[in-house]
């Protein structure tokens, strides 16, 4: 980490064997997001990021900050995170599944939201 701030990550380590992964619902620079179902029957979004791509693009601090922020915040308008784990190739984030796609993709299509839509 480049700065001296200490990351506070308050998350359980997840066990990948407890998840059944389904279709890919999104792709990005570092990997993909797949729908998953845990043993309790709850649906989640599993964000699977390639560690080699994170390191190659020098985004390690950004990913750690994302995990730290998500693990420390609870807000109805921000996706929740349930846990994290990693193996030799990938980093896995178990996230709240929200139907409807990414807000970014929607905004790219419509251009902008008017005041009533944004409230």
C-alpha positions in Angstrom: 0.0 0.0 0.0 1.4 3.4 -0.9 0.0 5.4 2.0 0.3 4.7 5.7 -3.5 4.2 6.4 -4.3 0.8 7.8 -7.1 -1.0 6.0 -9.8 -2.3 8.3 -11.5 -5.2 6.6 -14.4 -6.7 8.7 -15.4 -9.6 6.6 -15.5 -13.4 7.0 -13.5 -15.5 4.7 -15.8 -17.3 2.3 -15.5 -21.0 1.3 -15.9 -21.3 -2.5 -17.2 -24.9 -2.1 -20.3 -23.4 -0.4 -21.3 -21.6 -3.6 -22.8 -22.9 -6.8 -21.9 -20.4 -9.6 -24.1 -19.8 -12.6 -24.2 -17.4 -15.5 -21.9 -14.4 -16.0 -23.8 -11.2 -15.6 -20.9 -8.8 -16.2 -17.3 -8.5 -17.3 -14.7 -5.9 -16.5 -11.0 -5.2 -16.8 -10.0 -7.7 -14.1 -12.5 -10.5 -14.5 -16.2 -11.1 -14.3 -19.3 -11.2 -12.1 -21.3 -14.4 -11.9 -24.6 -15.2 -10.2 -24.1 -17.6 -7.4 -26.2 -19.4 -4.8 -25.0 -20.3 -1.4 -25.9 -23.4 0.6 -28.6 -21.4 2.5 -30.3 -20.8 -0.9 -29.5 -17.1 -1.1 -28.5 -15.7 -4.5 -25.4 -13.5 -4.6 -23.1 -11.9 -7.2 -19.6 -13.4 -7.1 -17.0 -10.9 -8.4 -14.0 -12.9 -9.7 -10.9 -10.8 -10.3 -7.7 -12.0 -11.9 -4.9 -11.2 -9.5 -2.3 -11.0 -12.4 -4.4 -8.3 -14.1 -4.8 -6.3 -10.8 -1.0 -6.4 -10.3 -0.2 -5.7 -13.9 -2.4 -2.6 -14.0 -1.1 -1.5 -10.6 -4.6 -1.4 -9.0 -3.9 -3.4 -5.9 -4.5 -0.5 -3.6 -7.8 0.4 -5.3 -9.1 -3.2 -4.9 -8.1 -3.3 -1.3 -9.7 0.1 -0.7 -12.9 -1.2 -2.4 -13.0 -4.2 -0.1 -12.3 -2.1 3.0 -14.9 0.5 2.2 -17.6 -2.1 1.3 -16.8 -4.0 4.5 -17.2 -1.0 6.7 -20.4 0.6 5.2 -24.0 -0.3 5.3 -26.4 1.8 3.2 -29.5 0.9 1.2 -28.0 2.4 -2.0 -24.7 0.7 -1.9 -24.1 -3.0 -2.7 -23.3 -5.1 0.4 -20.4 -7.5 0.6 -20.6 -10.8 2.5 -17.1 -12.1 2.3 -13.9 -12.5 0.4 -11.4 -15.2 -0.4 -8.6 -15.9 -2.9 -6.7 -18.7 -4.6 -3.5 -18.7 -6.6 -5.1 -17.0 -9.6 -8.2 -15.1 -8.5 -9.7 -12.9 -5.8 -13.4 -13.6 -5.0 -15.9 -11.1 -3.5 -19.4 -12.4 -2.5 -21.7 -9.4 -3.1 -25.3 -8.6 -2.7 -27.2 -9.4 -6.0 -29.2 -6.6 -7.4 -31.3 -7.3 -10.5 -31.4 -4.7 -13.3 -27.7 -4.3 -14.2 -25.2 -1.6 -13.6 -26.2 2.0 -13.1 -23.2 3.0 -15.1 -24.4 1.0 -18.1 -27.9 2.4 -17.8 -26.6 6.0 -17.6 -24.4 5.4 -20.7 -27.6 4.5 -22.6 -29.9 7.3 -21.4 -27.2 10.0 -21.0 -28.4 11.4 -17.7 -31.1 11.3 -15.1 -33.5 14.1 -14.5 -34.0 15.4 -11.0 -37.1 13.3 -10.3 -35.4 10.1 -11.4 -32.3 10.8 -9.3 -34.2 11.2 -6.0 
